[in-house]
């Protein structure tokens, strides 16, 4: 039997081979791990042209139609998650590539959202850094979140989970999204607000909608201008949902108290990006799903998917 080549992409933390048992397919597959992002589509095409199987981490390496066309040997593409906006699914189908996904066990993004909220309001990381640097005690005055209002944009599974966590901290929660109804809010035990009301009255606004044509740029300059000067914005969804240029200006001019951002329009965030120079912005490098449990879950299912594909099956087929 001819052995096939499998590429594991964007394994920045070098965990893929450690958290799953790839020996299950070692008799049929030679695995190569790519730990760094590709500089551009041409570099990706050159590096991947001889692989029949690719395991992709969701929305890291884009797979537009041109890349599929440049990979004539590709037969199976498995992505983490059951959707990946960076993959042209129609192109995969047209190219005859079997596209499969992996299912989430738990989504760890909600606790990260609360972590960003706590960092913004209590300055835990900043004071930790000062303590390690030997600086005098206490520089930052915190803000209590109990009794404050959290505005949730998007009340799906993740938005609802964040709402319940916030309520456990004693926060008042209101929500809005383009299709959200007062009845849906009542079912989730949160208040309904218009978009304008949410931005004008919330002490913290957190974003939990899926990126798509309708949500791209959903949070714009006018929305940010409605926020209170003491308010914070948190985005653990996707970078392009927020007008990054408008957010940059808002933070530079200190029109709001600050922001906690885990996602960006360009990832990894360029080292010279002006976001990195702001002292009222907490930055994390897309940590929403970066947990050992999450990686173990996804990579094990990728091994399972490859094994199933060899047996004529296609577990969790997307296209």
Secondary structure, DSSP 8 states (H G I E B T S, - for coil): ---EEEEE---TTS-HHHHS-GGGGTTTEEEEE--S--SSHHHHHHHHTT-SEEEE-TTTS-B-HHHHHT-TT--EEEESSS--TTB-HHHHHHTT-EEE----S--THHHHHHHHHHHHHH-HHHHHHHHHTT--S--------TT-EEEEE--SHHHHHHHHHHHHTT-EEEEE-TT--HHHHHHHT-EE--HHHHHHH-SEEEE----STTTTT-B-HHHHHHS-TT-EEEE-S-GGGB-HHHHHHHHHTTSSSEEEE---SSSS--TT-GGGG-TTEEE-SS-TT-SHHHHHHHHHHHHHHHHHHHTT--TTB--
